[in-house]
């Protein structure tokens, strides 16, 4: 099975333009970029895809041996890039996909020109030994994973509006809830463990392409201290605090997100 079929890859925009690969976050799919990508259609080759287990991806392609770490998802990204012979890539990763992009670019830096990280977190769990603040105690993450295991749909309904972080716009919370609920539950539970137990701090200093860190306020998943840590520990990085609140500015504040990316590029 090719990467295009496995990850439901769609390509549009300017055929001769610099490619932009957009990678969605946990429990989402490529539709989450629908308010962002039109702004780049005329100048870039737009590449969208779904991580295995999400959207229209092929569920049979999921492998514990491969997808039991973020490195396996990074390899999926590289398969897409290789299959379409993409070079000079601008990779835009939301949430967990920010670190997936870092891993992919570290493995084959010659194919990447820039990385945009929206709400990134290299480690979600606080590390008292080093003073690192990830935003969650280990007990918090254990409780989250237990709740997800016991009642995935209930967890999705409760957590999605909190993650979205825009109570004045409940329709956004409902959309994220529906996206979570449309994800294969078994794969979602496994991906949650891979995501929330990951530690990619050591990978940041090895990034050799310019990067942009976009940080929202009131982000319960990736608080400001985390975004600042990513910026300070990543060479040639730019940090920008958005006015947007919550964890999904690609939905809640697409114009500000687009302006930030365009200005930086």
C-alpha positions as CSV (number, residue, x, y, z in Angstrom):
1,X,0.0,0.0,0.0
2,X,1.3,3.4,-1.0
3,X,1.5,6.4,1.4
4,X,-1.1,8.3,-0.6
5,X,-3.8,5.6,-0.1
6,X,-2.7,4.8,3.5
7,X,-2.9,8.4,4.6
8,X,-5.7,9.7,2.3
9,X,-3.3,12.3,0.8
10,X,-4.9,15.1,-1.1
11,X,-2.8,17.6,-3.2
12,X,-4.0,20.9,-4.6
13,X,-2.8,24.5,-5.2
14,X,0.0,25.7,-7.3
15,X,1.7,22.7,-8.9
16,X,5.1,24.5,-9.2
17,X,4.9,26.2,-5.8
18,X,6.8,25.4,-2.7
19,X,5.1,22.4,-1.0
20,X,3.3,23.0,2.3
21,X,2.5,19.8,4.2
22,X,-0.2,20.3,6.9
23,X,-0.4,17.8,9.7
24,X,-3.4,17.6,12.1
25,X,-3.3,17.0,15.8
26,X,-4.7,14.2,18.0
27,X,-8.2,13.1,17.2
28,X,-8.5,15.4,14.1
29,X,-8.2,15.0,10.4
30,X,-7.2,17.1,7.4
31,X,-10.5,18.9,7.4
32,X,-9.2,20.9,10.3
33,X,-7.1,23.0,7.9
34,X,-10.0,24.1,5.7
35,X,-9.9,27.7,6.9
36,X,-6.1,28.0,6.6
37,X,-5.1,26.3,3.4
38,X,-7.1,28.5,0.9
39,X,-4.8,31.4,1.8
40,X,-1.8,29.5,0.4
41,X,-3.5,27.9,-2.6
42,X,-2.3,30.4,-5.2
43,X,1.4,30.3,-4.1
44,X,2.0,26.8,-2.7
45,X,1.5,23.2,-3.4
46,X,-0.9,22.1,-0.6
47,X,-0.5,18.6,0.8
48,X,-3.0,17.3,3.3
49,X,-3.2,13.9,4.9
50,X,-4.8,11.9,7.7
51,X,-2.7,10.1,10.3
52,X,-3.5,6.4,10.4
53,X,-6.7,5.9,12.5
54,X,-8.1,9.3,11.6
55,X,-10.3,10.7,8.9
56,X,-10.2,8.7,5.6
57,X,-6.9,6.9,6.4
58,X,-6.7,3.1,5.9
59,X,-7.2,1.6,9.4
60,X,-5.7,-1.7,8.3
61,X,-2.3,0.1,7.9
62,X,-2.0,0.6,11.6
63,X,0.9,-1.4,13.1
64,X,1.8,-1.5,16.8
65,X,5.4,-2.0,15.9
66,X,5.4,1.2,13.8
67,X,2.8,3.4,15.4
68,X,3.8,2.7,19.0
69,X,6.0,5.8,18.9
70,X,5.9,9.2,17.3
71,X,8.8,8.1,15.2
72,X,6.5,5.8,13.3
73,X,4.2,8.7,12.4
74,X,7.2,10.7,11.3
75,X,8.1,7.8,9.0
76,X,4.6,8.0,7.6
77,X,5.2,11.7,6.8
78,X,8.5,10.9,5.1
79,X,6.8,8.2,3.1
80,X,4.4,10.8,1.8
81,X,7.2,13.3,1.0
82,X,9.2,10.6,-0.8
83,X,6.3,9.2,-2.7
84,X,5.6,12.7,-4.2
85,X,9.3,13.6,-4.3
86,X,8.6,16.8,-2.3
87,X,11.5,19.1,-1.5
88,X,11.9,22.5,0.1
89,X,8.9,21.5,2.2
90,X,7.2,23.9,4.7
91,X,5.8,21.5,7.3
92,X,2.9,22.9,9.4
93,X,2.2,20.7,12.4
94,X,-0.5,21.2,14.9
95,X,-0.2,19.9,18.5
96,X,1.4,16.4,18.5
97,X,2.2,16.8,14.8
98,X,4.6,19.6,15.6
99,X,7.0,17.0,17.2
100,X,6.3,14.5,14.4
101,X,7.5,17.2,12.0
102,X,10.6,17.8,14.0
103,X,11.4,14.0,14.0
104,X,10.8,13.8,10.2
105,X,13.0,16.9,9.5
106,X,15.7,15.6,11.7
107,X,15.8,12.3,9.7
108,X,15.8,13.9,6.3
109,X,16.6,17.6,6.7
110,X,17.5,18.0,3.0
111,X,13.8,17.7,2.1
112,X,12.6,20.4,4.5
113,X,12.8,24.2,4.3
114,X,10.9,25.2,7.4
115,X,8.8,23.9,10.3
116,X,5.7,25.7,11.7
117,X,4.7,24.4,15.1
118,X,1.3,25.3,16.4
119,X,0.8,24.6,20.1
120,X,3.8,22.2,20.3
121,X,4.8,20.2,23.3
122,X,7.9,18.0,23.5
123,X,6.7,16.5,26.8
124,X,3.3,16.9,28.5
125,X,4.4,15.6,31.9
126,X,6.2,17.9,34.4
127,X,9.8,16.8,35.1
128,X,10.7,17.8,38.7
129,X,14.3,16.5,38.3
130,X,15.0,19.1,35.6
131,X,12.5,21.8,36.5
132,X,10.7,21.3,33.2
133,X,7.0,22.4,33.2
134,X,4.9,20.4,30.8
135,X,1.5,21.4,32.2
136,X,0.5,18.0,33.7
137,X,1.5,15.9,36.7
138,X,2.0,12.2,36.0
139,X,-1.2,11.4,37.9
140,X,-3.1,13.8,35.7
141,X,-2.0,12.0,32.6
142,X,-2.7,8.6,34.1
143,X,-6.2,9.7,35.0
144,X,-6.7,11.1,31.5
145,X,-5.7,7.8,29.9
146,X,-7.8,5.8,32.3
147,X,-10.8,7.9,31.6
148,X,-10.2,7.6,27.8
149,X,-9.9,3.8,28.2
150,X,-13.1,3.3,30.1
151,X,-15.3,5.7,28.2
152,X,-13.8,7.1,25.0
153,X,-17.0,8.8,23.8
154,X,-17.7,10.3,27.2
155,X,-14.1,11.5,27.4
156,X,-14.3,13.1,24.0
157,X,-17.5,15.0,24.9
158,X,-16.0,16.3,28.1
159,X,-12.5,17.1,26.9
160,X,-13.0,18.5,23.4
161,X,-14.6,21.8,24.5
162,X,-11.9,22.3,27.2
163,X,-9.2,21.6,24.6
164,X,-10.8,24.0,22.1
165,X,-10.8,26.7,24.8
166,X,-13.4,29.0,23.2
167,X,-16.6,28.7,25.4
168,X,-18.1,31.7,23.7
169,X,-18.2,29.6,20.5
170,X,-19.6,26.2,21.5
171,X,-19.9,25.1,17.8
172,X,-16.1,24.7,17.7
173,X,-16.2,22.5,20.8
174,X,-18.9,20.4,19.2
175,X,-16.9,20.1,16.0
176,X,-13.8,18.8,17.9
177,X,-16.0,16.4,19.8
178,X,-17.4,15.0,16.6
179,X,-13.9,14.7,15.2
180,X,-12.8,12.8,18.3
181,X,-15.8,10.5,18.1
182,X,-15.2,9.8,14.4
183,X,-11.7,8.5,15.2
184,X,-11.2,4.8,15.5
185,X,-11.5,4.3,19.3
186,X,-8.9,1.6,19.7
187,X,-6.3,3.5,17.7
188,X,-7.2,6.7,19.5
189,X,-6.5,5.1,22.8
190,X,-3.1,3.9,21.7
191,X,-2.2,7.2,20.0
192,X,-3.2,9.0,23.2
193,X,-0.5,7.0,25.1
194,X,2.0,7.7,22.4
195,X,1.2,11.4,22.5
196,X,0.9,12.1,26.2
197,X,3.7,9.9,27.4
198,X,6.2,11.1,24.8
199,X,9.4,13.0,25.6
200,X,11.0,14.7,22.6
201,X,13.0,17.3,24.4
202,X,16.3,15.9,23.2
203,X,15.2,16.1,19.6
204,X,14.7,19.9,19.6
205,X,18.4,20.9,19.5
206,X,19.0,18.8,16.4
207,X,16.5,20.6,14.2
208,X,18.5,22.2,11.4
209,X,15.8,24.1,9.6
210,X,14.2,27.4,10.6
211,X,11.1,27.0,12.8
212,X,8.1,29.1,13.9
213,X,6.5,28.4,17.3
214,X,2.9,29.7,17.5
215,X,1.6,29.9,21.0
216,X,-2.0,30.5,22.1
217,X,-3.1,31.9,25.5
218,X,-5.2,29.8,27.9
219,X,-4.0,26.6,26.2
220,X,-4.6,23.7,28.6
221,X,-2.7,21.2,26.5
222,X,0.4,23.3,25.7
223,X,0.7,26.3,28.1
224,X,2.9,29.2,27.4
225,X,5.9,27.9,29.4
226,X,6.0,24.9,27.0
227,X,6.0,27.0,23.9
228,X,8.8,29.1,25.4
229,X,10.8,26.0,26.2
230,X,10.5,24.8,22.6
231,X,11.7,28.2,21.3
232,X,14.6,28.4,23.7
233,X,15.8,24.9,22.9
234,X,15.3,24.9,19.2
235,X,18.0,26.5,17.0
236,X,16.9,29.2,14.6
237,X,13.4,29.4,16.0
238,X,10.9,32.3,16.2
239,X,8.3,32.5,19.0
240,X,5.0,34.3,18.4
241,X,2.3,34.6,21.0
242,X,-1.1,34.7,19.3
243,X,-4.2,36.6,20.6
244,X,-6.1,33.4,20.0
245,X,-7.1,31.3,23.0
246,X,-7.3,27.5,23.4
247,X,-5.4,24.8,21.5
248,X,-6.8,25.0,18.0
249,X,-6.2,28.4,16.4
250,X,-6.5,26.8,12.9
251,X,-10.3,26.6,13.7
252,X,-10.8,29.4,16.2
253,X,-8.5,32.1,14.7
254,X,-7.6,31.1,11.2
255,X,-6.9,34.6,9.9
256,X,-4.5,35.3,12.7
257,X,-2.8,31.9,12.1
258,X,-2.5,32.6,8.4
259,X,-1.1,36.1,8.9
260,X,1.5,34.8,11.3
261,X,2.7,32.0,9.0
262,X,2.7,34.3,5.9
263,X,4.6,37.0,7.7
264,X,7.2,34.6,9.0
265,X,7.6,32.9,5.6
